[in-house]
Amino acid sequence: MNTQITPDERRLLAEKVGINEQYLYQCLTGRREMSATEAVRIEQETGGRLSRKMLCQDSWGAIWPELVEAQA
């Protein structure tokens, strides 16, 4: 998966938003699911560069069905 962020940018973002950098990495690579609240916050913080769909790869469709409809 293309995470759209370099390791250095990931470290800076994690520090800025107060989450563990490895947790962010694991969410971006599909190893873990981020909470919906944190995913929206990071999406906003990055101006959409990192989307909630990227951070909640397995569950985003159930959490935000309006995004699924918008994609169709």
N, C-alpha and C positions, 0 to 999 in steps of 0.2 A: 504494500500500500504506500502510495505517495503521501507522506505526512505534511507536505507543504511548509516545513519548518526545519531549519538547521539545528544541530545539537546545541550550538551556542544560543540560538534564539529560544530554543526550548528551555534551557536552563534559566535564562533571563525571565522568560514568561512565568515559569513555575515560581521563581522567587517573587516576582511582582504580585502574583495573585495568591501567594501563600499556600501552594500545594507542593508535594514532593515531585521532583523532576522525573523520577523513575515511574511514578504513578501516571504522570502525563504521558510518558513514552509508552507505557503498557496500554493505556487507553487508545492512543493513536495507532498502535499496531494490532489492536483487536484482542489483546490478551486479557484486558479487563474492561469493565463498563464504568463510565463516569456517572455520577449522579446527574439527574436532569438539571438541577439548579446550577451545579458547577459547569456543566456543558454550555448552558445558555450564557453564563457569566463569561466564560472563556471565548465563546463565539463573539460576544459583544466587545470584549477587551481587544480582540484581534481584528475587529471590523469584518468578521466573516471569513478571514483567512483560514482559521480552524473552525469548522462547522460542528454543530451538535451531532450531525450524522457521522462525522469522523470520530467523534469522542464516545458515541454510544452506538457502535456499529451493529450490534445484535438487537437492540431494543428501540432504536429511534422511531421506527414505524408505529410501534404500539404506543409510545409516549406522545408523539406528535403526528397523529393521523392526517392532519391538514397538510403536512409536508409530502406525504405519500400521494395525496390527491393532487397537489400542485405539480408533482412530477409526472403524473399521467397525461 
